[in-house]
Amino acid sequence: MITLPEPTLRRIEKTLVAVFPNHPVAAVLSTVIQPDAPPSPGQRLYPGSITLAASEWAALAAFSLPKRRAQWYTGRLCAKQAVARYMREHLPQLPLPDSRGIVIGNLPSGRPYIETRLAGLSGLDLSISHSGDLAAAIVSTAACGIDIQVDTPSLELVSERFCRESERQLLLELPGGDYAACLNMLWTAKEAAKKAARDGRMPGFLELVISRPSPAGEGCILWSARHDDDTLHRLPVTNILTTRFGQYAFSIALVPGESSHA
Ligand SMILES: CC(C)(COP(=O)(O)OP(=O)(O)OC[C@H]1O[C@@H](n2cnc3c(N)ncnc32)[C@H](O)[C@@H]1OP(=O)(O)O)[C@@H](O)C(=O)NCCC(=O)NCCS
């Protein structure tokens, strides 16, 4: 049984504002919605009030696997909702477009972006993630990344592919004592940092060095990621907020001081 996404998100948002006061963000977390099923009671993203543009319905039709269809669809709805929430909170002077007018595209690398040319949106970065029964999206004036991951036993078996020895020591020192749960937090922190890296090749897991974890309130950890070869400058130091709820780890990465030009 997972904690409802909404309280979790509010908890993280409160911390984000305190940690990154100069970078407004809007984030949305939702249970996965089937594009072809009627909405279930209590569903937060109500298809109908948020929906895809014609080009996005066409893109959805290309996915045949039901799980991928639902995750892609819900990621899109979360992204549109995040853009709308950002506009309501930070650009209240602008009229809110119909959700079909907020079109989300992917660059050839897979990185998502807001295709729509609307005043105020051109400087926003966007990130999307989905895992298990949940999907999430974030928009920010800073380069950003989001990652959610349901606990997976196999993560421990492949930990050498993404966790350095220095990071293993950090995880062992984190309060709570559940190493597998902490390992998933590290995984999402690195995935979020990789997604926030906009320039050039996406860094590999072992090229990223996570350090300096500190409690950030509301059950969140704040830590940072840098590239192990500083001379490459592929990744400016990135701050990452990570938390857990139910069987999930969840991270949001922001590159402070770096404004996006999506
Ligand atoms: C891209 C990657 C970070 C996605 O993470 P994941 O845990 O598998 O899946 P998530 O659900 O968390 O994220 C998927 C979302 O990441 C986003 N994404 C994909 N590629 C991305 C990139 N290069 N940069 C930022 N975000 C990216 C997409 O929005 C995608 O969702 P969508 O396809 O529904 O739009 C991961 O697969 C990875 O590390 N890939 C490396 C592959 C690589 O280097 N690709 C470069 C190709 S040129």
PDBQT file of the ligand as one rigid body, heavy atoms in Angstrom, charges set to zero:
ROOT
HETATM    1  C1  LIG A 301      17.025   7.835 -20.238  1.00  0.00    +0.000 C 
HETATM    2  C2  LIG A 301      16.991   7.177 -18.884  1.00  0.00    +0.000 C 
HETATM    3  C3  LIG A 301      17.651   8.113 -17.864  1.00  0.00    +0.000 C 
HETATM    4  C4  LIG A 301      15.513   6.922 -18.514  1.00  0.00    +0.000 C 
HETATM    5  O1  LIG A 301      15.381   6.431 -17.226  1.00  0.00    +0.000 OA
HETATM    6  P1  LIG A 301      14.471   5.172 -16.843  1.00  0.00    +0.000 P 
HETATM    7  O2  LIG A 301      14.651   4.937 -15.375  1.00  0.00    +0.000 OA
HETATM    8  O3  LIG A 301      14.759   4.053 -17.765  1.00  0.00    +0.000 OA
HETATM    9  O4  LIG A 301      12.983   5.577 -17.123  1.00  0.00    +0.000 OA
HETATM   10  P2  LIG A 301      12.143   6.763 -16.490  1.00  0.00    +0.000 P 
HETATM   11  O5  LIG A 301      10.723   6.354 -16.573  1.00  0.00    +0.000 OA
HETATM   12  O6  LIG A 301      12.632   7.218 -15.169  1.00  0.00    +0.000 OA
HETATM   13  O7  LIG A 301      12.392   7.935 -17.521  1.00  0.00    +0.000 OA
HETATM   14  C5  LIG A 301      11.865   7.865 -18.788  1.00  0.00    +0.000 C 
HETATM   15  C6  LIG A 301      11.798   9.269 -19.301  1.00  0.00    +0.000 C 
HETATM   16  O8  LIG A 301      13.111   9.817 -19.324  1.00  0.00    +0.000 OA
HETATM   17  C7  LIG A 301      13.105  10.853 -20.281  1.00  0.00    +0.000 C 
HETATM   18  N1  LIG A 301      14.354  10.771 -21.027  1.00  0.00    +0.000 N 
HETATM   19  C8  LIG A 301      14.699   9.873 -21.988  1.00  0.00    +0.000 A 
HETATM   20  N2  LIG A 301      15.927  10.176 -22.460  1.00  0.00    +0.000 NA
HETATM   21  C9  LIG A 301      16.351  11.277 -21.782  1.00  0.00    +0.000 A 
HETATM   22  C10 LIG A 301      17.531  12.073 -21.826  1.00  0.00    +0.000 A 
HETATM   23  N3  LIG A 301      18.532  11.807 -22.687  1.00  0.00    +0.000 N 
HETATM   24  N4  LIG A 301      17.647  13.126 -20.993  1.00  0.00    +0.000 NA
HETATM   25  C11 LIG A 301      16.646  13.438 -20.122  1.00  0.00    +0.000 A 
HETATM   26  N5  LIG A 301      15.482  12.719 -20.034  1.00  0.00    +0.000 NA
HETATM   27  C12 LIG A 301      15.353  11.649 -20.855  1.00  0.00    +0.000 A 
HETATM   28  C13 LIG A 301      11.869  10.651 -21.184  1.00  0.00    +0.000 C 
HETATM   29  O9  LIG A 301      10.940  11.693 -20.911  1.00  0.00    +0.000 OA
HETATM   30  C14 LIG A 301      11.331   9.325 -20.731  1.00  0.00    +0.000 C 
HETATM   31  O10 LIG A 301       9.926   9.251 -20.709  1.00  0.00    +0.000 OA
HETATM   32  P3  LIG A 301       9.051   9.232 -22.068  1.00  0.00    +0.000 P 
HETATM   33  O11 LIG A 301       9.782   8.342 -23.022  1.00  0.00    +0.000 OA
HETATM   34  O12 LIG A 301       7.739   8.686 -21.615  1.00  0.00    +0.000 OA
HETATM   35  O13 LIG A 301       8.987  10.666 -22.515  1.00  0.00    +0.000 OA
HETATM   36  C15 LIG A 301      17.723   5.803 -18.872  1.00  0.00    +0.000 C 
HETATM   37  O14 LIG A 301      17.039   4.922 -19.707  1.00  0.00    +0.000 OA
HETATM   38  C16 LIG A 301      19.160   5.893 -19.281  1.00  0.00    +0.000 C 
HETATM   39  O15 LIG A 301      20.020   6.097 -18.457  1.00  0.00    +0.000 OA
HETATM   40  N6  LIG A 301      19.466   5.710 -20.543  1.00  0.00    +0.000 N 
HETATM   41  C17 LIG A 301      20.778   5.854 -21.047  1.00  0.00    +0.000 C 
HETATM   42  C18 LIG A 301      20.652   5.751 -22.515  1.00  0.00    +0.000 C 
HETATM   43  C19 LIG A 301      21.365   6.827 -23.174  1.00  0.00    +0.000 C 
HETATM   44  O16 LIG A 301      22.473   7.196 -22.832  1.00  0.00    +0.000 OA
HETATM   45  N7  LIG A 301      20.693   7.339 -24.190  1.00  0.00    +0.000 N 
HETATM   46  C20 LIG A 301      21.214   8.318 -25.055  1.00  0.00    +0.000 C 
HETATM   47  C21 LIG A 301      20.646   8.036 -26.416  1.00  0.00    +0.000 C 
HETATM   48  S1  LIG A 301      21.345   9.114 -27.580  1.00  0.00    +0.000 SA
ENDROOT
TORSDOF 0
